[in-house]
Amino acid sequence: MSFDFLNGASVLITGGTGSFGQAFARTLLEKTEAKKVIVFSRDELKQHEMKIIFGEYKNRIRFFLGDVRDKERLEKAFQGVDYVIHAAALKQVPALEYNPTEAIKTNILGTQNVINAAIDKKVKKVLLISTDKAANPANLYGATKLCAEKLVINSNFYSGIDGTSLSVVRYGNVFGSRGSIIDVIKKQRETGVVTITDKRMTRFWITLEQGVKFVLESLEDMQGGEIFIPKIPSMGIKDLIDVCAPQCELKYIGIRPGEKLHESLITPEEARTTKEFGDYYIIFPDYQEDGWWSESDNYIRGREVPEGFFFASHKNDKWLNEDDLRLFLDSHQ
């Protein structure tokens, strides 16, 4: 994996102490010639721990305490930055249902602050990390991420042709991230009883390593205005539990408020402006006649998806079976 476009560049990651942020920072430091990697987050303890872990790269990594809710702080952090990966978000679904204004302040208004600070400080590119829950959202978290996506894409209107380019990466659940369902199952496994909402439930899955690679590839290719979506496999939640906790009793608790039986990455409405490429899709902007969008030669090779197409976790042609899951889990212990 070679990303020469990052040679000598400064890259800032909001939410940089999270699972994705740490994996992304490590890849930048180990596999690219980025001049500076800036970790922006509000968690001083995690920043301290990262300083120790990444001690050998102390000449190339910087830590910036701050909150995306604070535009003035973002403007200071973005000074001299070439690329921003916006991964900061509140994402625990039940907590956000009970604290809706906090979700709005971070996920929506925080994204607006990132956009405005990036444009004001002449950042080259901003890439938002989004989620499948933004497609036809059923909960507040998904709704805030959908709004964040719309803010990012449509901000290209006033950024201008020669200004900051802004795009989105959207993918599903991440294996190996903190607080994932795997962690929950492992903890419940100790009691001998594992809860399950519905045996029919399916989800999209991607590894941290795959997510980092896809974000880097999208950052290199983006013009501004695209939503990049990887072709990732689906998995049945019951299959996952059977592999992770085969001897445990299953306790069915029913689908929780704001939870879907299946997730989508591309809706039928979005399919109208979607093209398929080798191992990913791109949703192109709806408003292409206003001067800021010009489709590059790289996108001409894309194939329009059929009418009525949608990419949902239960209508996928790629699935993780039990053998795949065992191999994966064994490699991520």
Phi, psi and omega in degrees: 000113181236129182230077184297337181295344180268357181302122179076007185269158172254127183238128178247137179242114172283145187066032189289350177266359177285178182301311179295314184302318181292318179294321180292317179299317180298319179296318178300317184287324185272330191236004176229169178257031175302135183289321186214135174243122185248122178262115180250119177198171181258005185258101184291326180295312180296325176296318178299316180295321178294323178302321179289312182298320184260027184304326182291346180251024187300338179278348184241348182248140179232153180236133185229109175288134179171170182234139180295347176288346186253096184296322180299319178293321177299319180299322177293317182293328185276358181299119178078009181273138179267319185226138177238126171257114186264094181250356182290131178191152164270130191222001179282110190304307181299319181297323182286332175296326180273343182230061189297323182293328178292321177299317180295317182297320182274307190283329181259299182293326176296320177294320176300319178296318178300315180299309184294319179295320181295316179294316181297324182264009174059041170296141182290310185219143173236131179234118180274134173269115183244192191217157176297339180290351176280345180272115186048063188298143178245359180217171184295321178304309179299321180295320179292325179288325174298316178297319177298318177301313181298319178300313182296310184297312186281350174290345175297339178302312186259355172290323178092163184299319183262007182265201180297134175262137185228129181218180187226143164247131180235123176214184190262205182298146186250119171295136174089359178274153180295137177077013180288171181298331179296318177298320179297315181297317180299321180291316180293331182302329181295336180271346182088356179231128178242131180276146177219139183280309182204130185293345180274351189296138178231156178215155169279148179224143177214147178275161176302317182297317178295319179298315179299314180299316182294321179296318178297317179296319180292321178299321180291318187276335191298145171258333188117122179110352182267155165244116182267132183227118180283151173278097184245156185281163174256166179206142173281134180298321178296322177299319179297315180295320179300325180279318184283328184219065188294335183265001187271153173283140177264131178244113182278126184243355179083157181293132183278160178305134178080006183256142178259154173290319178227155178252158177239148172250334175222125179273161177302326179293320180288335183299336181297335180240027183254141172237148180259133175242191186308293183237026178201168173242159170230127169269119182271158184296147178293323187256094185252002187258008186262010171100334184274343182256130174219112186295128182283164179299329180298334185271348181297327182288350180292150181253128178296139180281155183294156178300136181083003180297142166211149184249099184236155188294336179265356179240041185259150175262005177237122183228145171270118176270182185296323178294318177301316181296318180297316179298318182293312182297322179297328182274354182236029177285000000 
